[in-house]
C-alpha cells in the first residue's frame, strides 16, 4: 500500500465520519416528531413512546372490539433521502384475541396539522371462512396537542 493510497483512504474515512455525525443525528432527531399521542377518525389511540435507531415503541388502544385494553406496539420508520418524507409501519399483537394488525403509511402535514396516513390489515385466523380472516382498511391518525 502506498502513502498516496493511505492518505486517500483516510480522507474518505474522515468524510464518511463527518456525514454520519452530522446528518444521522439530525435525521433521527426529526423522527422524534412521531413521539406523542395520535388519534384516528374512530377514536383509537396510538401512543408513540420512543423512536430510536429507526425502531418505534409504544402502545395502542383500539376504540372497538378489545374491551378497552391497551396493547404494546412495535414499529419501524424510514426516511426518504430525496423528499425527506417519513415512512412508518407498526403492528399490534392482540394477545389472547389471536389476531395481529399491521399499519403502514406516511407522515405528512396539512392545514389541520401533522397526520399519519395508513393502510391496515387485520389478520383473524380463527374465523370460519377464509375471506373473513384478513380485513383491510385505512386510518388517518392526527397528532394530539401535548
C-alpha positions as CSV (number, residue, x, y, z in Angstrom):
1,X,0.0,0.0,0.0
2,X,1.4,3.4,-1.0
3,X,1.4,6.6,1.1
4,X,-0.9,8.1,-1.5
5,X,-3.5,5.3,-1.1
6,X,-3.4,5.6,2.7
7,X,-4.0,9.3,2.6
8,X,-6.9,8.9,0.2
9,X,-8.4,6.2,2.4
10,X,-8.0,8.4,5.5
11,X,-9.6,11.4,3.6
12,X,-12.6,9.2,2.7
13,X,-12.9,7.9,6.2
14,X,-13.0,11.5,7.6
15,X,-15.7,12.5,5.1
16,X,-17.8,9.5,6.0
17,X,-17.4,10.2,9.7
18,X,-18.4,13.8,9.1
19,X,-21.5,12.8,7.2
20,X,-22.5,10.2,9.8
21,X,-22.0,12.5,12.8
22,X,-23.7,15.5,11.1
23,X,-26.7,14.0,9.3
24,X,-27.7,10.8,11.1
25,X,-28.4,12.5,14.5
26,X,-30.4,15.2,12.7
27,X,-32.4,12.6,10.8
28,X,-33.1,10.6,14.0
29,X,-34.0,13.8,15.8
30,X,-36.6,14.5,13.2
31,X,-38.1,11.1,13.9
32,X,-38.9,12.4,17.4
33,X,-41.8,14.3,15.8
34,X,-43.6,10.9,15.8
35,X,-43.3,10.7,19.6
36,X,-46.6,11.6,21.3
37,X,-50.3,10.8,21.2
38,X,-52.2,10.2,17.9
39,X,-55.9,9.7,17.4
40,X,-57.7,8.2,14.4
41,X,-61.1,9.0,13.0
42,X,-62.7,6.2,15.1
43,X,-61.2,7.4,18.4
44,X,-58.4,4.7,18.6
45,X,-55.2,6.0,20.3
46,X,-51.7,5.4,19.1
47,X,-49.1,6.4,21.7
48,X,-45.5,6.6,20.4
49,X,-43.2,6.5,23.4
50,X,-39.9,6.5,21.6
51,X,-38.2,6.2,18.2
52,X,-34.6,5.0,18.5
53,X,-32.4,3.8,15.6
54,X,-35.5,3.8,13.4
55,X,-37.4,1.5,15.8
56,X,-40.7,2.8,17.2
57,X,-42.1,1.6,20.6
58,X,-45.5,2.5,22.2
59,X,-49.0,1.4,22.9
60,X,-52.3,1.1,21.1
61,X,-55.8,1.5,22.4
62,X,-58.5,0.4,20.0
63,X,-61.9,2.0,20.2
64,X,-63.5,-1.2,19.1
65,X,-63.5,-4.9,20.0
66,X,-60.9,-5.2,22.7
67,X,-62.8,-4.3,25.9
68,X,-60.8,-1.1,26.5
69,X,-57.4,-2.8,26.8
70,X,-54.1,-1.2,25.8
71,X,-51.7,-3.3,23.8
72,X,-47.9,-2.8,23.2
73,X,-46.8,-2.0,19.7
74,X,-43.6,-2.0,17.8
75,X,-42.8,-0.4,14.5
76,X,-40.2,0.9,12.2
77,X,-39.6,4.2,10.5
78,X,-37.6,5.2,7.4
79,X,-36.9,8.4,5.7
80,X,-36.6,9.2,2.0
81,X,-33.3,10.9,1.2
82,X,-34.8,12.6,-1.8
83,X,-38.0,14.0,-0.3
84,X,-37.4,13.9,3.4
85,X,-40.7,12.1,3.9
86,X,-41.1,9.5,6.7
87,X,-42.4,6.0,6.0
88,X,-44.0,4.4,9.1
89,X,-45.0,0.8,9.8
90,X,-46.2,-0.7,13.1
91,X,-48.0,-3.7,14.4
92,X,-50.0,-4.8,17.4
93,X,-50.4,-8.4,18.5
94,X,-53.8,-8.6,20.2
95,X,-52.6,-11.3,22.6
96,X,-55.4,-13.7,23.6
97,X,-57.6,-12.4,20.8
98,X,-55.4,-14.4,18.5
99,X,-55.0,-11.7,15.8
100,X,-52.5,-9.2,14.6
101,X,-52.9,-5.8,12.9
102,X,-50.2,-4.0,10.9
103,X,-50.4,-0.4,9.7
104,X,-48.1,1.1,7.0
105,X,-48.2,4.6,5.9
106,X,-46.5,8.0,5.8
107,X,-46.2,11.1,7.9
108,X,-47.4,14.4,6.4
109,X,-48.9,17.8,7.3
110,X,-51.9,19.8,6.1
111,X,-53.8,22.9,7.3
112,X,-55.0,20.9,10.3
113,X,-51.5,19.8,11.4
114,X,-49.4,16.7,11.4
115,X,-51.0,13.4,10.4
116,X,-50.1,9.8,9.8
117,X,-52.0,8.2,6.8
118,X,-52.1,4.4,6.9
119,X,-53.4,1.3,5.4
120,X,-54.0,-1.6,7.8
121,X,-54.5,-5.3,7.6
122,X,-56.2,-7.2,10.5
123,X,-55.5,-11.0,10.4
124,X,-58.1,-13.1,12.3
125,X,-57.0,-16.7,11.7
126,X,-59.8,-18.2,13.9
127,X,-62.6,-17.0,11.6
128,X,-64.5,-19.8,9.8
129,X,-64.4,-18.6,6.3
130,X,-61.1,-17.8,4.6
131,X,-62.4,-14.5,3.2
132,X,-63.1,-13.4,6.8
133,X,-59.5,-14.0,8.0
134,X,-58.0,-10.8,6.6
135,X,-59.7,-7.5,6.5
136,X,-58.2,-4.2,5.4
137,X,-59.0,-0.5,5.5
138,X,-57.3,2.8,6.0
139,X,-56.9,5.1,9.0
140,X,-55.6,8.7,9.4
141,X,-54.1,9.5,12.8
142,X,-53.9,13.1,13.9
143,X,-51.2,14.2,16.4
144,X,-52.8,15.5,19.5
145,X,-51.6,18.6,21.4
146,X,-49.3,17.8,24.3
